[in-house]
Amino acid sequence: MRAFSRLNRRQLTGLALACAATWAAPAMAQDVVKIGYSGPLSGGAAQYGKNALDGMLLAADELNAANLEVGGKKVKFEIVPLDDKYNPSETAINAQRLVQQHKTAAILVPHSGGIFAVQTTNERSNFIVLAYSSVPQITNRGNKLTLRIPPEFTTYIEPFSSYLMQRYGKKVAMVGADHDYAKAWAAAFKPGWEKLGGSVVAENPMSYNRATDFYSGVSKALAAKPDVLFVGGASEPTALVVKQARELGFKGGFLVMDQAKLDEMARVVGGLEVLEGAIGVLPVSADPSPDNQAFIARFGQKFAGRVPGSEALWNYTAVHATAKAMQLAGSATDAKAIHAKLDAGYKALSPQVNPGGVLGVDDKGGTLTRERGGAVQDGKITVISTDKK
């Protein structure tokens, strides 16, 4: 006590703070686990890229609030986003930077061109490609460190085409986007449409990511007198293509590839009326399940009333599943061990963080799920089953 009595008040305060810091340090120590993102955050697809990223950010917030441990150590999850402007060569550069500077064991890429670019190096560089794209070739290539997050788009072609043929007719003009993902969709759609007895009367892909005036391209397609237009890219330019087609007098239906979302398109054109006769993936906002509605509410709280799309939902769940796989693998750095636990990771998730109902991961690295379509009928979005009859 005498020793302490010779200390003045300032010295005692300093000593107390030092002791508090010493005792608190072990409890606060955390390893930072970084998950990379390379996608469009500028240009025509910027909103699409932001939607994909925001689902990841919400998941990271929830994981950090849960104070998770991986391999016996407390961890904090951090999403490291880089803009690739939808350019695959930029994606490849970003991936190198994320691995070398940030030591990311997983990188999410939301476009097929970028995914294919990083698949050339990811196994050698030891990182998982979290692939937000429904192109079947992503998992058909046999890459051992890839997770395809959404269901394959080929499941939509037959039910969507049949629906439109019955309502509008069998002549289609293809005016989708010209990036790699849209090309893959078009290549699968054309024979699928023809297999059902339809004909393709025009093919005029356009640069959705670099233009806002599509009147000329749409006008050329309409000259072939189609019953249906095949459209699709990011939601904003896709909505403009539909709007401009209506302004040019088109009265038929629209088959919307799954990158674009009907509810987001409606906000661009001022309502669902302009989209009457369009069919695409069922928007998250149109799914009434309690877990889905709770996810929408949490997303809206973090992002000022915004409504999430499919890319936000699927990527939100993918980050949760990746974190769970890390826990099961006992490592946040061993990409092979983490990838091997992704199926178990998805299956271990609660419905609250898996509102889309992902059932697991197949042996090729693709998620197993039941997706539904949505069609605009009488100013409302109606659920359309994609199950084969």
N, C-alpha and C positions, 0 to 999 in steps of 0.2 A: 504493500500500500504506500510506503514511503517513496518508493521509486516512482509510482504513478503520481504522487502528490507534487513531485518536482516538475511535472509536465504541465504546460499551460493549456488553455482550452483549445487553441488551434491545433496543437500537437496531438491532443487526445482525439479530436475529430478526425485528423488525418489517419491516426492509428486505427480507429474504428472502421473507417472506409476501406483501409487496406485489408483488414481482417475479413470484412464482409466480402470484398472482391475475391479473396483467397478461397473462402468457403463456397462462394457462388460459382466460381469458374468451372468446376467439374460438372455441375448440374446444367450449365448453359452450353457446354461444349457440344457442337454439332458438326457432322460432316455434311457438306453441301453436295447434293446429287443434282447434276445438271442434265436436262433433257433438251436437245437442240430442236430448232425449227428453222426450216428454209422454205419460204413461200413468197407469193406476191404481196407486198405491203405498199406498193405504189403502182400506178398505171391502171388500166381498165379493169383488172381483176383484183384490185386492192381490197375491196370490201369482202370478197370471197376469202382472200388470204387472212384478213382480220377475223372473220367469223371462225375460221379453222383454228387460229391462234387463241382466240378468247375462250374456247372450250377447254384448251390446255391450261390456260391461266386459272380458270375457276377450279379445275381439278387440283392444281398445285396448292391453291389456297386451302382447300379442304384437307389435303394430305398433311399440310403443315400444321393445321389446327388439331390434327389427330396425334401429333407428336410421335410419329412412327419410328421404329427401329429397324435397321437392316444389318444383319450380321452382328447383332449385339451392340450396335452404336446408334445413337439418335441421329436422325438425318433431317435436313431441310431440303425440300425440292425447289429447284429454280428452273424456269423455262428461259432459254436463251434464243431470242428470235433474230433472224437475219433476213433481209429482203433480197429475193433473187429475181424480182420483176418478171416472174414466170419464164425465165430464161434458163434452160437446163445447164448451160455452161456455167452460169452464175451459181446454180445449185451445187455443182461439183466443187467449185471454189469454196463456197460456204461450208460444205461438209468437211473439207480439209481443215478449215479454220476452227470449226466447232470441235473436232476431234483433237487437234493439236493444242489449241489454246485453252479449251474448256473441258477437255477430257470427257466428252459426252459418250455414254455407252449406247444411246439411242437418239436418232434424229428423225423428226416427223417432216415429211414432204407431202404437200397436198396437190401435186400434179404429176401426171404419168411421165412426161418428158424428164422432169427432174429426178423422179424415182429411178427411171432406167439409167440415168447418168450416174447416180451414186451407187447403183447396184454393180457397177463395174469395179468398184474398189472397196465396198463395205466389208466383204468377208476378209479381205487382206488387212484392212485397217481395223477390224474387230469392232464394228458398231452395228446395231440393229437399225434397219430402215423401217420406220413406222409409216407405212404407205397409205395415205388417204387418197385412194383412187380405186375405182371399181373395174379397171381394165384386167381381164383374166390373165394376160401375159405376165403380169407382175408376179404371180405365184407359179405360173406354168414354167418359168425359166429355171426353177430349181434352186434359187438362191436360199441358202441355209440360214440367213440372218435377216429375213424379211417378214413383216406382219402386214397383210392386206387388211385394212380396217373396215371398210364398208363391204357389203355383198357385191358380187359380180353384176355388172350392168346387164349382161345377157339375159338375166332372169326377167327383165322388164319387156323385152322386145316383143315376144309373142302376145302377152295379154294386152299391152298398150296398142299394138297394131290391130288386133282383132276388135278391140273396142272402137277404134276410130274408123275402121272399114265398115263396121255395122252402122255407124251413125252418119258418116260423111261420104264414103266411097273409097275406091282402091287406087286412085292416082295420087302419088306423093311427089313433092318437089323438096329436095334436100338443100337447105340453106343454113346448115350448122356452121360452127366456128371452124377455123383452120389450124388450131394447135393440135399437138399430138393426141391428146385425150379425145378430142372431138373426131379426129380422123379414125381412131380405133373404134369409136362408137359407130361412125358412119359405115365403116368396113363390115361390121357385124350386122348393122341394121338393114342394109340394102338386101342381102340375100334372105334375111329373115322376113322382110316385107314381101319379097317376091315368092317365097315359099308358101305364103298364105294366099297367093293368087293376085297380089297387087303388082302395080307397075311403077317404076321410077321415071317420071316425065322430065325431070330437070335436076341437075346437080351443080350448085353454085355456092361452095363454101366461102365464108367471108372472115375477115380479120376482126373478130369481136373485141380483142384486147387493144386495138389501136384505132378504132373508129367509133363514131356515134351516129353517122348518117348511113343508113343501110337501104335507102330508097331505091337506088340503082340496081343493087344486087337482088333485092326482093322483087322488083318490077320485072326483071328478066325471068325469074322463076315463075311468077304469076302468068306470064305470057303463055306458059305451057298448060294453063287451065287445070291446076291440081285441085284435088279435093282436100288434101292435107299437106301441111308444111312440117318437115322435120327441122327442128331448131334446137339450139343449145350451146351454151358456153357458161360464163358466169351469169348470175341472175340479172344484173343491171342491163348489160347489152342485149341479153336474150329478150328481156321485156321490151326493149326498144324495137327489136326486130318484129315482135308480135304487134306492137302498137302501129308501126309503120305499115305492116301488111294490112291491118284493118283500115288504116287511112287510105290505102290504095284500093280498097274495095273487096278484100278477101273475106269470104263468109264461111270458110271451112274450119277444120280442126287443126290442132297443133300437137305433135308428139315432141315432148320436151325432154331432152336427155337429162340424166340425173344430177349434173352439176348445178343446173338452175333449179330454184325452188319457187313453187307457185305463189306462196304467200309473199316472198320477197319481191317477185315480179309484180304482184298486185300493188305493192306500195310504190313502185316506180311509175306505173301507169295510172294510178289513182283508183284502183278497185278491181274486183274480180270480173266485172262485166266485160271488159276488153278481152279477158282470157277465156271467155265462154268457149267450151269445146276443147280446151287444152287438157292433156293428161301428162303427168310426171310422177315423181316420187311423192309419197304422202308427206306434207310438211309436218314438222314437229308440232307446230301450233294447232294442227288439226287432229292430233292424237289425244283422246280424252282420258287416258289411263292416269290414275292418281300419281304414280311415280313420275310419269312424264310431266304432268302439270306441276309437280313439286320442283322438278328440275328447271322448268321454265321460270318459276318464281325465283329460285336462287340465282339463276342467270340474270334475270331482270334486276335483282337487287345489286349485283356487282356491276352491271353495265347499264345503269340508268334507264331502266324500263324497256330495254331492247328484247326482242323475241329471238331465241336461237333457231338456227337452221340445222339440217342434218349434220353438216360438217362440224358444228360446235358440239352436238350431242355425241357423235361417234368418237371424236377425238378426246372429248372429256372422259368418256369411258375407257378409251385406249390408254390414257395416262394413268388412270386408276389401276387398270389391269397390269400395266408395266411396273408400277410401284409394288403391287401385290406379288408379281413374278420375282422382283428383286428380293422381297422378303422371303419368299419360298426358296429362292436360290441361295440366300445368305450372302448375296454380293450385289453391289450397285455398279460394279465395273466389269464383271465377267459376262460379256455379251452372249456367248454360247450358252452359259448356264441360265441366264435370264430368259433367253428365247425359248429354251426347253421347258420353261415353267409358265409360258404365256397362256396355254390352254387351261392349266390349273388356276392361273391367276384370274382369268375371266370367270371361270366357274365358281370361284370363291367370293366374287363380288356380291354385295347386297343389291336387291332391286333398286334401291335408292340411287346408287351410282351406276346402275346398268339399266336405265329406263328404256333403252331400245331393245332389251332382251337378247343380247348376244349370248349364244349357247356354248361357245368355246371356239377352238382354233383347229382346223383340219391339218393333215400331215404335210400339206404344202405351205402352210403358214397363212391361210385365209380364214377369216372369221366365219362362223356358222350362225346364221340368223334368218329370221323370216321378215322380209321387208314388204311393205304394201305400197300400192300406188294411190294417187289421188287425182280425180278428174273434176273439172269445174262444170257443174251442171246447175242451171237456173240460178247463177250467182253464188253458189256454194261449192265447197270442196267435198266431194263424196269419196269414200274409201272404195278402192278397186283392188280386188285380190290379184296377186301375181302368182298364186299357186296354179300349177298345171292341172288341167282337168283330166 
